[in-house]
Amino acid sequence: MSDTLTAGTVTITGHGGDEIEAYLARPLDAAPRGGVVVIHHMPGYDLSTKEMVRRFAAEGFAALCPNLYSREAPGASPDDAAATVRANGGVPDERLVGDVEGAAAYLNALDGANGKIGVIGHCSGGRQTFLVACSTKVDAAVDCYGAFVVNEPPAGMPSSMKPLLGLAPQLSAPLLGLFGADDQYPGPEETAKLAAELDRLGKVHEFHTYEGAGHAFFAVDRPSYRPEAAVDGWAKIFAFYGRHLTA
């Protein structure tokens, strides 16, 4: 771990050449390091997500979270930006992939970058992590309770959220999945179906389901937080990235 890091807002080039806001954190030492693109959850580009970015930097990675809502709601609060984007049907999948590719390019241009990129997301970001790993080349992907990879979403969800199971043959990287046994979106039957398909395709994956945990068990500021599951989940994330993102 490094206790000396820098963090703050930067501008990156996203999908279609758009200049978008992003939050960067990285250690200040000169050691070679992998990069992690953090995809924020549906509630938006918020303080808890930025804290997560800083945690990856403290563990020795350069980490970057693009603000996926910066086009529709520049300068808005996370809640207002999320409401605006949801009302507009959500973030288009193609644009999401382009923004993550832009974030990865930014990380790989930093001093000390070793050329390896991981991606991680929670909730909607978990689904988008799977999308990215099936749409572009990354070195490791972490899906934290990503819903609607297999099943159709219920009424009222953004229209851009469509199942992604058909993309599984294109999975480009090892996939770590962390899920709650009490979650409905995704439920255990959904994650089991995804695991079976990845097994069939010979795709490298590692899934863990935590008893007594539901959706958002990593969220320290919510009643859904489950310390034992979250602590073990973080340990698995860092071990996974340690295997796949080191030079």
Sequence and secondary structure as in RCSB ss.txt:
>XXXX:A:sequence
MSDTLTAGTVTITGHGGDEIEAYLARPLDAAPRGGVVVIHHMPGYDLSTKEMVRRFAAEGFAALCPNLYSREAPG
ASPDDAAATVRANGGVPDERLVGDVEGAAAYLNALDGANGKIGVIGHCSGGRQTFLVACSTKVDAAVDCYGAFVV
NEPPAGMPSSMKPLLGLAPQLSAPLLGLFGADDQYPGPEETAKLAAELDRLGKVHEFHTYEGAGHAFFAVDRPSY
RPEAAVDGWAKIFAFYGRHLTA
>XXXX:A:secstr
  S EEEEEEEEE GGG EEEEEEEEESS   EEEEEEE  TT S HHHHHHHHHHHHTT EEEEE TTTTTSTT
  HHHHHHHHHHTT   HHHHHHHHHHHHHHHHTSTTEEEEEEEEEETHHHHHHHHHHHHS  SEEEEES  SSS
S   TTS TT    GGGGGG  S EEEEEETT STT HHHHHHHHHHHHHHT  EEEEEETT  TTTT TTSTT 
 HHHHHHHHHHHHHHHHHHS  
